């Protein structure tokens, strides 16, 4: 089944009036960290600085912050800030991705009529409900609806990661039988109905965007029209500039991110163990991570057992573990402590904001060879690839990085400029106004990275 043809043309703001844009975000980045919400907030801040644009943010929140829920409220202001609001998630159905609360649906509809946006830009449907796309079209028939994919949740019931539960391999295609193998308690027919449900509500969208080009083929193959698929990269404001090259060997490696299964910190720890077993210890690894509580029991036990064993080693022999989150203003100091940034994700990793941050500070990236990192980092030109999930391959790459003379300097010279926030906003503004820059249009030969 293919998605229905595009709806009727959308009107833009009247002459002389600002273009009103409502950004709908999965979580608020100051409450729950994550790439999707950070990018949405970066875009929100950039749009607010644009002449002729009025931006409003609606970010969801779940029970992680129960005291933010007000009795009887569905949508509230956030921290006294202008144009920032919280959607207080309630009664969410995680299979159909819809809210079962009529009050929440009514509150969202009322909010749309209060803001009266010309453009509604969804950066997720999770915690809101995919059916709110159709509701938005019904309530605001002349608005333009844009949807940015940050993973594959509409395609994949396994948290949108497209990693097979049977053997943890990357999945390249969804089907009733293949999905049933991952969820044997659900029949193939249920996955067919889920797909039809998703396509039904995604049909309300005028333009879809992906931050990585390999995603475009995946979504077209699944059923979205190529004419409505666009590539708009994730941009960030600059938090600093390239740091001065350190003196001496380039043998300090850093991980920055969530300590959950898909981010692959366990692959780094296994590689460290392999290098030590081979008698190689002339390196330093620093882990900057948080949210180990969200890892699977097996990965959490592996990580915590490794870290417990580290404490029995002399301090100079231990890996360095910076527990907990860090403010973005601390990033320069943490990046200054390492020479390389490791991105060992074991899923498709759609974009990898940490890659942009590493480039910002002049740090080459060592990453998995698939998905977004494999697309962005050019092997042996501005960074290094290793086989996704392969600790032995990572160990070999770390040894090479720590010992090969001139490698770090050569790769650093070729580092690209990280995508900027103004460039991202320009790309989206083109879509908001009914078109797209040719640089953002879907390429004819985009690949899935498979």
N, C-alpha and C positions, 0 to 999 in steps of 0.2 A: 504494500500500500504506500503510495506517495502522498505527501501532504497536499492539501487543496491549494488551488491557485491563490495568489496574493489577493488580499481584500482591496476595496476601492482606494483611490489615492487619498492621502491624509493631508489635512490643512496644516499650515504653519502659523506662527504668531502673526497677528495683524500688523500692518506697517507701523513702525514706530514703537510697538510694544515689545517688551523683552520676551525672548523665547523661554517659556517656563518648562523646566526639566525636573521630573521627579525620579530620583534614583532609589531603587529598592534593593537593599543590601541584606545578605545573610550575615546577621550579627553586626555589632558595632566593634570596630577594631580595638577600641579602648577597653572593651569588656571581654571579648574573645578574640585572640589573635588568629590570623589566617590570611592567606594570600588573596582570596576573593574579596573579603571585606576591606583589606588594606587598599587594594586597587580601586574599589568603588569609592572609598573615602578620598583617595588621591584625586580621582576624577572630580568628585564633589568640590573639593577645595579649589581645583583648577578652574572649574566652571564658574564658581563664585567670583573668581578674579577676572572673568571674561566680560567685556562690555556687551551689553545687549542680551545677557543670559541671566535668568533667575533660577537658582538650583535649590531643591529641597531634598533632604535625605530621610528615608524611612528605613531604619535598621531593626532587625528582629532581635529578640532576646528570649532565652529559655529559662528553665528553673535554676540555672547556675547562679542567678542573682535574685533569689526570691523576694528580697526586700524592695526591689525595683517594681514589683507588681503591686499596683494600687487596687484596692477593693472596687470592683465594678468597672475598672478601666480596661480598655482594649488597646488603645494607642495613647501614649503620653509624650510630653516633651522630654528632652534629654539634657540634664545638667545645666538648665537655664540657657542653653545655646539657641541662637536664632536658626530656624530652618532645619533643626535636627530633632527627629522623633523616634520613639521606640515602639515597635509592634510586639505586644506581649503575647507570645506564642502560647496557645492553649489547644488541647484536644486534637493533637496532630496525628494523622494516619500515615505511618511511615511506609506502608505498601503502596497506597494510591497517591501519596504525597498530596494530601488535601487536609484542610482543617475541618473538623466535624462540628465546629461551634458556629451556629447561625449568628451569634453576636459578633464574632470576629469578622465574618463576611460582611455584615452590615456596617461595621466600623470601618472596614477598608473602603467600602463603597462611599460612605460619607466623607472619608478623608480625600478620596479622589475628587469629589465635588467641591470640597473646601479649597483644595490646592488648584484645581482646574489646570492641570499641566497640558502643554502642547505635545510633550514627549514623556512617555513612561519607560524608563530604562531599568529592566530587571537584571540584576547580577546573580540571581539564583531564584529558584522557586522553593527550595528547602526551607522549612519552618513557616512558609507562607501558604504554599499549596499551588500546584500547577494550574488548578482551575481558576485561580485569580487572574490569569491571563485572559481567559474568556470573559470573566466578569469585567475586567478593565475595558475590553473591546465593547461590551454591551453598555457600560456606563459612560464611556467617552468615545463614541463612534468616530470622531474626527481626530483623535489623538494618534500619534505615531508610536508604536510599541517596538522597542528594541530589546533583544535578549542576548546576554553574554554567557557563553558556556565556560565554566571553570573546571569541569570534569565531565563524566559521562553518565550522570545520575539518571537522565531520561532514558538511556539505553540499558544501563546495568543496575540491577537491584543490589549488587554487592558494593554498596556505598559509592557507586559511580566510578570505581577504580579499574574495571575491566581486568581484574586479576582472578583467575580461576581458583575456586575454593578446592577443587579436586587435587591440584598439584602445584598451586601458586604460580603457574605460568601466566604470561600475558595473554589476554584474550583479544582477538582481532575481529570477532564477529558474534553478534548476539543472535540466538535462534531459540525457539521453544524448547527443543531437546537439549541444547547446550546449557541453557539457563536452568533447566530442570536438573541437570547433572550437578550444578552448584547448589541448588535448593531442592533436594529430592522430595521434600514435603509438599512442594507446589507442582501442579501438573503443567505440562507444556501449554495447555489452553489458557491457564492463568497468565502466563507470560505474553501470550498473544493479546489477551484483553488489556494487559498493562500497556503494551506498545500502542494499541489503538487509542487507549485513554490519553496517553502522552501526546500522540500526534493530533488528536482532536483538539487539545487545548493549545498546543504549539502553533496550530494553524492561525491563531489570532495575531501572531507576531509578524511584523513587517520586515524586520531585518535581524538576522542572527550574526553574532560575531564570535570569533575564536582567537585567543592570543597566540596560538601556535598553528602553523599551516598544516601540519599533519592531521589535525583534528577535522579539517574541512572534508577530506575524503571519507572519514569515518561517519560523519553525520550525513553526508550525501548518500552513502551506501545504505544507511539506516532508513532514509526516506525523506530528508529535507531537501527542498529545491535548491540547486546550486546557485540560482540567480539571487537567492536571499541569504546566501552564506558569504561572509566577509571576514577578512583578516585585519584585526586592529590589535596592535601589540600592547602589552602592559607597560606603562610608563610610570616613573617615580620622580619625585623631586630629589635633588642631590643632597645627600647627607654629609658629603665631604669630597675630597679630591684624592688623586693617586698619592699614596704614601711613598716616601723615599725608599729605594731598594735597600734591604738590609745587607750588612756585611757578613760574609761567611757562607756556609752551606745553606741551601734552601731546603731544609728538612723539617720545617714546622707545618703541620697540617691542622686545619680547623673544620669542624662541623657546626653548622648553624641551622637550627630548626626544631621541629616537633619530634619528640622521642617516641614516635608511634611506628607501627610495623612498616608501613609503606614508605617512610622516609629513610629506612635502611641503616640506622645507626648500628644495628647489630652486625651488619656486614663489615663495618669498620672495625668493630671489636674482634671479630673473627680474623680479619686480616692482620691486626696487631698480634694476635696469638700466633699466627703462622710465621710472621717475621721473627718473632722472638724464638720460636722453635727452630728456625733456621740459623739462629745465632746473630741476627741483625737487630741492633737496638739503637743505632745512631739516628734517632728521629724523635719527634715530639708530636703528640696528638692532643688537641684541645676540643672538648665537647661543650658546645653552648646549646643547651637544650632544656626543654620543659615538657610537662604533660605526659610523663611516663605512665601516669594512672590511666591514660586512654589506650595504652598498648595492650595487646592480647596477653593473657596470663603467661604464655610460653615465652614471648619476647621480653616481657617485663622481668620474669625470673632470670632470663639469660643476661640481661643488661645489669640488673641489680647484683647478681652473683659475680659478674666480672668486676664490677666496681668494688664490691666487698673484698675480693681477692687482691685488688690493686692496693688496698690500704695496708696489706702485709709487706709490700715492697718498699724499698728506700724511696723517699720523696722524689729524688731526681729521676727515678726509673718509672714512675707512675704516669699514666695519661692524666691530663688535667681536666677535671669535670667541673664546669661552672653550672651549678644546679639552678633551675628557675629561669624565668623570663628576664629580659633586659630591655631597657628603653632604647629607642632608636638612636638617641644621642650617645649611647654607650658603644655603638657599633664601631666607630672609628678606633677606639681603644682596643677592642677585641680583635678587629682585623689587623691591627698593628702587631699583634702577637704571633701571627701566622704568615706563612709564605704562600700556601696553597689553600684553596677552599674545596672540600670534598662534598659532592652532591650524589649520594649513593642510593637514590630512590629505587625501589623495587616495583613501582607501578609506572604508568606512562608519564607521570609528573608533567602536567600540562605546560608549564612555563618555567617555574623556578625563579622566584624573585631574588633568592640569594645569589643567583648567577649575576644578575644585574648589580647587586650590592658588591659582590667580589670585584667585578670590573670597575666599579666606581672607585674602589680603593687600590686598583692596580694589582689584583691577585688573580693569577691563572686558576682555572677550575679543573678539577678531576671529577668526572661524572660518569654515570651509567650511559650506555651507548644507545638508548632507546628514547622514544617520546620527545618531550620538550627539550630536556638537556642535550640529547643526542642531536637535535635539530639546531640548537643555538650555538653549542660549543663545537668548534672545528678541530677535529683530532689532529694533534701534532702541528697545528698552526697557531691557535691561541689557547689551547687546553689539551687535556688528555681524556680519552675514553677508556672504559674497561667494560667487560661483559656484565650486563645487568645481573645483580644478585650473586656474582661469583667472587667470593672472598679471596680465592687464590689469585685471580686476575687482578683484583685490587691490590693485594700484597705486592705483586710483581710491579704494578704501576707506581706504588708508593716508593719502592726501592729505587726504581729508575729515576723518579722525580727527586729523590734525596741525594742521588749519587752522580747523575749525568751532568758533566760540566757544560755550562752554557745553555742548558735546556730552559731553565726558568727565565733567563733574560730574553731568549729568543721568543718564547711564547708571550711574555709580557709586552714586548714591542708590538705584537700583532693584536692586542686586546681591542675589541671594538668599543665604541662609546655606548654606554647603556641607554636603552630607550628613554626618552625624556617625557615628562608629564605633559608639557605643551603639545608635543607631537601626538600623544595619545588623545588628548582633548580635541585636537584638530581632526583626527580621524573620526571620532564619534560625532562631532558637530556636522561633518559631511553627511553622515547617515541620518542624523536627526532632521536635517533639512531635505531629506528625500533622495539624496544621491550618495556617492562615495568617491573618494579620490582613487585614481587608478592604482595607486600604491597599496591601497587597502582592499581592492577587489580580489575575489577568489582567483588564484592562478589556475591556468589550464592544466598544469602538470603537478599539482600539489600531491605529495605522497604521504602515506600513513606512517612512515618510519618502520614498517614491518619488513 
